[in-house]
Amino acid sequence: MWTKRLFKRITEPVDPWLLLFVLMLVSVSLLTIYSASNESMAKISSKLVSVGVAFSAMWLIANLRPQQLMWLAPIIYALGLILLFGVAAFGEITNGARRWLDLGIARIQPSELMKLAVPMMLAWYFERYEANLRLKHFGVAALLIAVPMILVLKQPDLGTALLIAAAGFYVLFFAGLSWKVMLSLLVITLASLPVAWTHMHEYQRQRVMTLLDPMADPLGAGYHIIQSTIAIGSGGLFGKGWLSGTQTHLDFIPERTTDFIFAVYSEEFGLLGNIVLLILFLCVIGRGLMIANNASSVFGRLLAGALTLSFFTYAMVNMGMVSGMLPVVGVPLPLVSFGGTAMLSILIGFGMLMSIQRDRKLMKN
């Protein structure tokens, strides 16, 4: 009897469909990392540790009520801003970028926290003013997005800054931002591109130029895109087979366990494998949007929708840059790339989705 109660206690907060799709993506990740790392068990062990930590965090967050998440939202946002200011003042410089903060007991990247803190804060804000939303409230929300985005851009980290901006924009979209305003913002953004170009770092401008003509520097800036597109194309319809990718195992693909792992997967599993992977991503996104649609509060609807579309953005940007359709911005393939920090932040977000779904069930009962 006690084992049954324990099993129910463990599984009650978990959404089974979302968990199933996540586990399938993690399985794909383990297979691909094993091949990409030249069958390194050390990499697999490290990945499994990250998976264990991330799933534990997801389960803990899933046990919280959305009301508790809403109470935590401004605290987490304020903490994230403090840490970002700390990075600007005391952060460690690695490869010319100041993105990490050494707290003594741990080395953290606060920008990852803001991917969750920004949509949480905006969902909290719109929940408070739901009854009398005005254009000024969207202006305040834009400021809440702009401050952390500017701080991350200063590090510099264009990829993460854009992801934070996207997460914030999704909340504005679900909160009912006028199409006229969105169109005006698009026009302003396009008109400001020449000014933005002059303020970009040289390596960022180089990435854009490389996207337009990777063959201009095939052994330098264009190497990543050229080799990844060769790997994707050489996979054909069925792929070369697991552990049999020549571009991978002859060390042509750079960063093949992290940002460019999609090239490894495409080479070994081909177009059909890519279709399966896309279906898994779409299943996660579809389940997340269902949770958002059925949420029992404005906070839950806005947060679930933003987190789900943020996941879509991560996947789209990574696959776009690896296949040569977008500039290289250093965004990992969600749940598939090697790396614990990104997986932790994504699964904490999924824990929030499960919390919102569980609250709906409790409300119905």
C-alpha positions as CSV (number, residue, x, y, z in Angstrom):
1,M,0.0,0.0,0.0
2,W,2.8,2.5,0.9
3,T,4.5,1.8,-2.4
4,K,1.4,2.7,-4.3
5,R,1.0,5.9,-2.3
6,L,4.7,6.7,-2.9
7,F,4.3,6.1,-6.7
8,K,1.3,8.3,-6.8
9,R,3.1,11.0,-4.9
10,I,6.0,10.9,-7.3
11,T,3.9,10.8,-10.5
12,E,1.0,13.1,-9.5
13,P,2.6,16.4,-10.4
14,V,4.1,15.1,-13.7
15,D,2.3,15.5,-17.0
16,P,2.7,12.1,-18.7
17,W,2.6,13.3,-22.3
18,L,5.1,16.1,-21.8
19,L,7.4,13.7,-19.9
20,L,7.1,11.1,-22.6
21,F,8.1,13.5,-25.4
22,V,11.0,14.9,-23.3
23,L,12.3,11.4,-22.5
24,M,12.3,10.6,-26.2
25,L,14.3,13.7,-27.0
26,V,16.8,12.9,-24.3
27,S,17.2,9.4,-25.7
28,V,17.9,10.9,-29.1
29,S,20.5,13.2,-27.4
30,L,22.3,10.3,-25.7
31,L,22.5,8.3,-29.0
32,T,23.8,11.4,-30.9
33,I,26.3,12.6,-28.2
34,Y,27.7,9.0,-27.9
35,S,28.5,9.1,-31.7
36,A,29.6,12.8,-31.8
37,S,32.0,12.3,-28.9
38,N,33.6,9.3,-30.5
39,E,31.9,6.9,-28.2
40,S,33.0,8.7,-25.0
41,M,31.4,7.2,-21.9
42,A,32.6,10.1,-19.9
43,K,30.4,12.4,-22.0
44,I,27.5,10.1,-21.6
45,S,28.0,9.9,-17.8
46,S,28.2,13.7,-17.6
47,K,25.1,14.0,-19.7
48,L,23.2,11.6,-17.4
49,V,24.2,13.5,-14.3
50,S,22.9,16.7,-16.0
51,V,19.7,14.9,-16.9
52,G,19.2,13.7,-13.3
53,V,19.7,17.2,-11.9
54,A,17.4,18.8,-14.5
55,F,14.6,16.2,-14.0
56,S,14.8,16.6,-10.2
57,A,14.5,20.4,-10.6
58,M,11.6,19.9,-13.0
59,W,9.8,17.6,-10.5
60,L,10.3,20.1,-7.6
61,I,8.9,23.0,-9.7
62,A,6.0,20.8,-10.8
63,N,5.0,20.4,-7.2
64,L,4.6,24.1,-6.7
65,R,1.2,25.9,-7.4
66,P,1.1,28.6,-10.0
67,Q,0.2,31.0,-7.2
68,Q,3.6,30.2,-5.6
69,L,5.3,30.7,-9.0
70,M,3.5,34.1,-9.3
71,W,4.7,35.1,-5.9
72,L,8.3,34.2,-6.8
73,A,8.2,35.9,-10.2
74,P,9.3,39.5,-9.1
75,I,11.9,38.0,-6.6
76,I,13.5,35.9,-9.3
77,Y,13.4,38.8,-11.8
78,A,15.1,41.2,-9.3
79,L,17.7,38.5,-8.4
80,G,18.4,38.0,-12.0
81,L,19.0,41.7,-12.6
82,I,21.3,41.9,-9.6
83,L,23.3,39.0,-10.9
84,L,23.5,40.6,-14.4
85,F,24.8,43.8,-12.8
86,G,27.3,41.6,-10.9
87,V,28.5,40.1,-14.2
88,A,29.0,43.6,-15.6
89,A,31.1,44.6,-12.6
90,F,32.8,41.4,-11.5
91,G,32.2,38.8,-14.2
92,E,34.9,36.5,-15.6
93,I,36.1,37.2,-19.1
94,T,36.2,34.1,-21.3
95,N,37.0,34.3,-25.0
96,G,36.5,38.0,-25.0
97,A,33.0,37.9,-23.4
98,R,32.0,38.6,-19.8
99,R,29.1,36.2,-19.1
100,W,30.0,34.2,-16.1
101,L,29.9,35.1,-12.4
102,D,31.9,33.2,-9.8
103,L,30.0,33.0,-6.5
104,G,32.7,30.9,-4.8
105,I,30.6,27.8,-4.4
106,A,29.5,27.8,-8.1
107,R,30.1,29.5,-11.4
108,I,26.8,30.6,-12.9
109,Q,25.6,32.3,-16.1
110,P,22.8,34.7,-15.0
111,S,21.5,35.3,-18.5
112,E,20.1,31.7,-18.5
113,L,18.0,32.7,-15.4
114,M,16.6,35.6,-17.3
115,K,15.1,33.3,-20.0
116,L,12.7,32.2,-17.3
117,A,12.6,35.3,-15.1
118,V,11.4,37.7,-17.9
119,P,8.3,35.7,-19.0
120,M,7.5,35.0,-15.3
121,M,7.7,38.7,-14.4
122,L,5.6,39.8,-17.4
123,A,3.0,37.1,-16.7
124,W,2.8,38.4,-13.1
125,Y,2.5,42.0,-14.3
126,F,-0.3,41.3,-16.7
127,E,-2.1,39.2,-14.2
128,R,-2.2,42.2,-11.9
129,Y,-3.6,44.6,-14.5
130,E,-5.7,42.2,-16.4
131,A,-9.0,44.1,-15.8
132,N,-7.8,47.4,-17.2
133,L,-5.0,46.9,-19.6
134,R,-3.8,50.0,-21.4
135,L,-1.1,50.8,-23.9
136,K,1.0,52.1,-21.0
137,H,1.1,48.7,-19.4
138,F,2.7,47.3,-22.6
139,G,5.2,50.1,-22.4
140,V,6.2,49.1,-18.9
141,A,6.4,45.5,-20.0
142,A,8.7,46.5,-22.9
143,L,11.0,48.2,-20.3
144,L,11.0,45.0,-18.2
145,I,12.3,43.2,-21.3
146,A,14.7,45.9,-22.5
147,V,16.7,46.2,-19.2
148,P,18.0,42.6,-19.0
149,M,18.3,42.4,-22.8
150,I,20.6,45.4,-22.9
151,L,22.7,44.0,-20.0
152,V,23.1,40.7,-21.8
153,L,24.0,42.5,-25.1
154,K,26.8,44.3,-23.2
155,Q,28.4,40.9,-22.3
156,P,28.3,40.5,-25.4
157,D,25.8,37.6,-26.0
158,L,23.5,38.4,-28.9
159,G,22.0,34.9,-29.1
160,T,20.8,34.9,-25.5
161,A,19.6,38.5,-25.7
162,L,17.4,37.7,-28.7
163,L,16.0,34.6,-26.8
164,I,15.1,36.8,-23.8
165,A,13.5,39.4,-26.1
166,A,11.6,36.6,-27.9
167,A,10.3,35.1,-24.6
168,G,9.1,38.6,-23.5
169,F,7.5,39.3,-26.9
170,Y,5.5,36.1,-26.7
171,V,4.0,37.2,-23.4
172,L,3.0,40.6,-25.0
173,F,1.5,38.7,-27.9
174,F,-0.6,36.4,-25.7
175,A,-1.6,39.3,-23.5
176,G,-3.3,41.0,-26.5
177,L,-0.8,43.4,-27.9
178,S,-2.4,45.2,-30.9
179,W,-1.4,44.1,-34.4
180,K,-1.0,47.7,-35.3
181,V,1.6,48.1,-32.5
182,M,3.4,44.9,-33.5
183,L,3.5,46.1,-37.2
184,S,4.8,49.4,-36.0
185,L,7.5,47.7,-34.0
186,L,8.5,45.6,-37.0
187,V,8.8,48.7,-39.2
188,I,10.9,50.5,-36.5
189,T,13.1,47.4,-36.1
190,L,13.7,47.1,-39.8
191,A,14.4,50.9,-40.1
192,S,17.0,50.7,-37.2
193,L,19.0,47.8,-38.7
194,P,21.6,50.2,-40.3
195,V,22.1,51.8,-36.9
196,A,22.3,48.4,-35.2
197,W,24.9,47.3,-37.7
198,T,27.2,50.1,-36.7
199,H,26.9,49.1,-33.0
200,M,27.5,45.3,-33.6
201,H,30.8,43.8,-32.6
202,E,33.1,42.8,-35.5
203,Y,32.6,39.1,-34.9
204,Q,28.8,39.6,-35.1
205,R,29.0,41.4,-38.4
206,Q,31.3,38.7,-39.6
207,R,28.7,36.1,-38.8
208,V,26.1,37.9,-40.9
209,M,28.5,38.3,-43.8
210,T,29.5,34.6,-43.5
211,L,25.8,33.6,-43.7
212,L,25.5,35.6,-47.0
213,D,28.7,34.1,-48.5
214,P,30.3,31.3,-46.4
215,M,32.8,30.5,-49.3
216,A,34.4,34.0,-48.9
217,D,36.4,32.5,-46.0
218,P,36.0,28.7,-46.2
219,L,38.8,27.9,-43.8
220,G,37.9,30.6,-41.3
221,A,34.6,32.2,-40.5
222,G,32.7,30.1,-43.1
223,Y,34.1,26.8,-42.0
224,H,31.4,25.9,-39.5
225,I,28.5,26.5,-41.9
226,I,30.2,24.8,-44.8
227,Q,31.0,21.6,-42.9
228,S,27.6,21.4,-41.2
229,T,25.7,21.8,-44.5
230,I,27.9,19.2,-46.1
231,A,27.1,16.8,-43.3
232,I,23.4,17.5,-43.5
233,G,23.3,17.0,-47.3
234,S,25.4,13.9,-47.2
235,G,23.0,12.2,-44.9
236,G,20.5,11.8,-47.8
237,L,17.1,10.2,-47.2
238,F,18.1,7.4,-44.7
239,G,21.4,8.7,-43.3
240,K,24.8,6.9,-43.1
241,G,23.9,5.0,-40.0
242,W,24.5,5.5,-36.3
243,L,28.3,5.8,-35.5
244,S,29.0,5.9,-39.3
245,G,29.0,9.6,-40.1
246,T,32.2,10.4,-42.0
247,Q,32.0,14.2,-41.5
248,T,31.6,13.5,-37.8
249,H,34.2,10.9,-37.2
250,L,36.8,12.5,-39.4
251,D,36.5,15.6,-37.2
252,F,35.2,18.0,-39.9
253,I,32.2,19.2,-37.8
254,P,33.1,21.7,-35.2
255,E,31.3,21.9,-31.8
256,R,29.7,18.6,-32.7
257,T,28.4,17.7,-29.3
258,T,27.0,21.2,-28.6
259,D,25.8,23.8,-31.0
260,F,26.3,21.7,-34.2
261,I,24.9,18.4,-32.9
262,F,22.1,18.7,-35.4
263,A,24.6,18.2,-38.2
264,V,25.8,15.0,-36.6
265,Y,22.2,13.7,-36.2
266,S,21.3,14.7,-39.8
267,E,24.3,12.9,-41.3
268,E,23.7,9.7,-39.5
269,F,19.9,9.5,-39.6
270,G,19.1,11.4,-42.8
271,L,15.9,13.2,-43.8
272,L,13.6,10.6,-42.2
273,G,15.5,11.0,-38.9
274,N,15.0,14.7,-39.2
275,I,11.3,14.3,-39.7
276,V,11.1,12.2,-36.6
277,L,13.0,14.8,-34.6
278,L,10.8,17.6,-35.9
279,I,7.7,15.6,-35.0
280,L,9.0,15.2,-31.4
281,F,9.6,18.9,-31.2
282,L,6.2,19.6,-32.5
283,C,4.6,17.2,-30.0
284,V,6.4,19.1,-27.1
285,I,5.2,22.4,-28.6
286,G,1.7,21.2,-29.1
287,R,1.4,19.8,-25.6
288,G,2.7,23.1,-24.2
289,L,0.2,25.1,-26.1
290,M,-2.6,22.8,-25.0
291,I,-1.6,23.4,-21.4
292,A,-1.5,27.2,-22.1
293,N,-5.0,27.1,-23.6
294,N,-6.4,25.2,-20.7
295,A,-4.7,27.2,-17.9
296,S,-6.9,28.3,-15.1
297,S,-5.4,31.8,-14.7
298,V,-4.0,34.6,-16.9
299,F,-0.6,34.1,-15.3
300,G,-0.6,30.4,-16.2
301,R,-1.8,31.0,-19.8
302,L,0.8,33.7,-20.5
303,L,3.6,31.9,-18.8
304,A,2.9,28.5,-20.5
305,G,2.4,30.1,-23.9
306,A,5.7,32.0,-23.7
307,L,7.7,29.1,-22.4
308,T,6.4,26.8,-25.1
309,L,7.1,29.3,-28.0
310,S,10.5,30.0,-26.5
311,F,11.3,26.3,-26.8
312,F,10.1,26.5,-30.4
313,T,12.5,29.5,-30.9
314,Y,15.5,27.6,-29.5
315,A,14.9,24.7,-31.9
316,M,14.2,26.9,-34.9
317,V,17.3,29.1,-34.4
318,N,19.6,26.2,-33.8
319,M,18.5,24.2,-36.8
320,G,18.4,27.3,-38.9
321,M,22.0,28.3,-38.1
322,V,23.3,24.8,-38.5
323,S,21.7,24.4,-42.0
324,G,23.0,27.8,-43.1
325,M,19.7,29.7,-43.0
326,L,20.5,31.9,-40.0
327,P,23.7,33.4,-38.6
328,V,25.7,31.4,-36.1
329,V,24.6,32.8,-32.6
330,G,25.6,30.0,-30.3
331,V,22.2,28.6,-29.4
332,P,22.2,24.8,-28.5
333,L,19.6,22.4,-29.8
334,P,17.1,22.1,-26.9
335,L,17.3,18.8,-24.9
336,V,19.6,17.3,-27.5
337,S,22.9,19.3,-27.3
338,F,25.5,18.5,-24.6
339,G,25.4,21.0,-21.7
340,G,23.8,21.1,-18.3
341,T,22.9,24.7,-17.9
342,A,20.6,25.0,-21.0
343,M,18.9,21.7,-20.1
344,L,18.3,22.8,-16.5
345,S,16.6,26.0,-17.6
346,I,14.4,24.2,-20.2
347,L,13.3,21.5,-17.8
348,I,12.6,24.1,-15.0
349,G,10.4,25.8,-17.6
350,F,8.7,22.4,-18.3
351,G,8.2,22.0,-14.6
352,M,6.3,25.3,-14.6
353,L,4.1,23.9,-17.5
354,M,3.4,20.8,-15.4
355,S,2.5,23.0,-12.4
356,I,0.0,24.9,-14.5
357,Q,-1.5,21.7,-15.8
358,R,-1.7,20.1,-12.4
359,D,-3.4,23.2,-11.0
360,R,-6.1,22.9,-13.7
361,K,-6.8,19.3,-12.6
362,L,-7.0,20.4,-9.0
363,M,-9.4,23.2,-9.9
364,K,-11.7,20.8,-11.8
365,N,-11.8,18.4,-8.9
